[in-house]
Amino acid sequence: MMKDTRDVLEVLQAELNFLEQGGYGRSVHTPQVATSMFQDSLSCLNYADPNRPHPCSDCLLIDFVPSARRWENVPCHHIPLNAVGDTVAQLERQDDEQRLEENFKAWLRAKIQELEDARQLPVAQ
């Protein structure tokens, strides 16, 4: 399998845009199906593919996952979202959708800013 070659900045910007336009709320077509951050969005290599043919290790988000958690079934759910270290997995278990979404948006904004700043640094000669 090939590593995800998408631009991480573009993927994170698309994820934030998705959240800001309504995000992961339940679908009116399938209200009984809950959705999950990252996993049910275009950020996921396996988006809309029930066979999940791509291993998470090929995803560009794996670089944000602590090395000790990269073996998890859904490693992106173990990315620390804030200074306390809350993750999608922890916040989903607390069943506070608003808190999860706010922490996720803040993390996305911070990562996007970090990547944009890094790209604007002059290259040393």
Secondary structure as GFF3:
##gff-version 3
##sequence-region A 1 125
A	DSSP	alpha_helix	8	20	.	.	.	ID=ss1
A	DSSP	three_ten_helix	56	58	.	.	.	ID=ss2
A	DSSP	three_ten_helix	60	64	.	.	.	ID=ss3
A	DSSP	three_ten_helix	67	69	.	.	.	ID=ss4
A	DSSP	three_ten_helix	75	78	.	.	.	ID=ss5
A	DSSP	alpha_helix	88	93	.	.	.	ID=ss6
A	DSSP	alpha_helix	97	120	.	.	.	ID=ss7
###
